[in-house]
Amino acid sequence: MSRFRDDRRGFTPMAGTGLLIGVVVLLLAVVGAAVFGFIDGVAPPEAEMEIDAGGGEVTITYLAGEPIRADELYVRGDDPDDGVQFGGWPADGLVEPGDRITVEGATGNEEVEVVWNPAAFDRQKTLESYDPDEAELEGWEEDPFNEGFDG
């Protein structure tokens, strides 16, 4: 019986085989997750944009951030008058800080949003949005001490 206890040669091949199987299973899980879309590999861009609806037109300005491909940006919205045709970013190449576009036909009473949506991946992110109802309330402040009340 002591002869079996002193012989440890069988343990090393078993440990090596178990370790090899574990590494292969882990590698297959990572590759499978990437192939089936569980790992995107693309992060949304860090971008700061401004939508200005003054003067009877809507202007979108890219203020700061990394360059973004123009074919990945979309101007979407809701126009109560149905006079604006929303769609892709109206420029080619890269959109960089300082770039500015005007939304054709928009007057400022439309809800507008700039959306990043790359064609190769099934994800999107709204980079900036404008709601005319919220914009009207931003300039209005309530007088907490009723100083303007004459009564």
Buried (B, 14 or more C-beta within 10 A) or exposed (E): EEEEEEEEEEEEEEEEEEEEEEEEEEEEEEEEEEEEEEEEEEEBBEBEBEBBBEEEBBBBBBEEBEBBBBBBBBBBBEBEEEEBEBEEBEEEEEBEBEBEBEBBBBBBBBBBBBBBBBEEEEEBEEBBBBBBEEBEEEEEEEEEEEEEEEE
